[in-house]
Amino acid sequence: MAEPGSPAAEVPVLVDRLFRRTRSRLVAGVVRVLGPGRIDLAEDAVQDAMVRALRTWPFRRIPEDPAAWLMRTARNRAIDMLRRDRTGHEAQDRLVVHLELLASGGRAEDEADGRHLLELCSTLPLAPDALVPLVLHVMGGLSAREIARALLLPEATVAQRIVRGKRVLRGGGVGPARRTPRNEAVIHQVIYLMLTEGHTPADADEVLRTEVAREALRLALLLASGRGATPASHALAALCCLTVARFPARESAGDLVMLPSQDRSRWDTALVEEGFRQLTRAASGDTPSRYHFEAAIAAEHVRAATLAETNWDGIVDLYHALETIDPSPVVRLNRAIALAMAGRNREGLAVLDALSAEGQLAEWPWFHASRAWLLHRTGLESSAASHLWRAMALGPPAAHRRLLERGFDAPREDPPSS
Amino acid sequence: MRDYLLLLHEDPSETSRLSPTEMQALIERYIAWGREVAEAGRMVTGHKLTEEGGRVVRRSGGAIAVTDGPYVEAREIVGGLYVIRAEDYEDAVRIAGSCPHAEIGWIEVREIEAVGD
């Protein structure tokens, strides 16, 4: 019996997200070997292993290699369950060999498993809003409760979508014939949705939102590291890297910090570098995707040492190009803000006036806040105040409300396009 | 100072609903708690109990009867125990209340009667 918490004991610190990662590795490994029909077995096995860790580790030391301990315990549990099932020795043996490789740190297997599961998910006849919770749960190891909190959805809705998604996953895994062709665009869309969900600040649990964005980053890099990764996959990976890289500077004492006020030295330089690497690889294609333009915009922000040095005219052009693919009001709103930042207030205001006439953003607080801000910049204070009032009346999330209440001393960041 | 027994009760179905991230966070806080209590000189010992339910021994008639137990159903188990040192019940309850176990189960606090008291 070790003395619990004896001060002399070198307590190894658990690697960040170790449990989540172990879970998704095991699930992906089991699905690769036994097929998606056995996904529950993997989930149960890993849950058991973690409960065991929870009951054991507080009383002893954390094992030397916690990841290997979890993997071994879950593997044994999975084998026990297979045996009880009488699925046959062959399946059991294959699983043992495979998980053995994973436990010994087989990075290649790990990534192949992850990609396999991601591609499997992309073949499911599910809409992205049903796929996002499924991917977050199965691949990201987030519980229904966590996903619900991050996506601002009722827990029951999320749980239902996961159950339905898993049912489809099991069915889709029966034979290759029943699968729809691999649809890369769907995976991209799911990852992109996860990134924007994770980036959108709201009243939801900020930490979990960051987790969702980080999961998007992980999946994007996984996809981009595969053989035959397309330029769009690299562009998406670049966008994820360059967006998540700015996260450390986005929050201060529980409040949102918009781009102009961010301490740029807190940006994650390793991620910035990876982002630019991915962007270079993305340049090989002939038709740019929306991710190409969005990543290029993110790159412009990250490249600038200060807000004043930002290439706003370049960003305006990029938003313009993005509009040819996605002429949504939000993209146009972003272009209007970039125009203002480039000192072209009147042009920006004209874009907003046109948007206002169309009325699609009328219920969106940020639209009115942006309009107020632009009016303020052109010296039209009284109109600015009435639009600000309008924005507040629409009930923006608390973090946004606090920003608005602070007024317009600093220009704000372009809102995440979605 | 007196010794107090903390029995860690839990409902396994609740525990298994935790997400991996929640479990990892809980373990980390658990360990930090153990270290803190030990560093304050209040930790006497701590033991994890094995996963199987245990036995109940009773004299029944003239013979010793042994049954599985003490919990018939798996709705409640005692996963572990600590012995801590505290000023009084109030102090012991304060220490127990700061243990993260209180979030996933409940803690029974009993004073161990000192010999010669």
Interface residues (C-beta under 8 A of the other chain):
Chain A: M1 E3 P4 G5 S6 P7 V11 L14 R17 L18 F19 R20 T22 R23 V46 Q47 D48 M50 V51 R52 A53 L54 R55 T56 W57 P58 F59 R60 I62 G141 L142 S143 R145 E146 E211
Chain B: P12 T15 S16 R17 L18 S19 P20 T21 E22 M23 Q24 L26 I27 E28 Y30 I31 W33 G34 R35 E36 V37 A38 E39 M43 T45 G46 H47 K48 E51 G79 G80 Y82
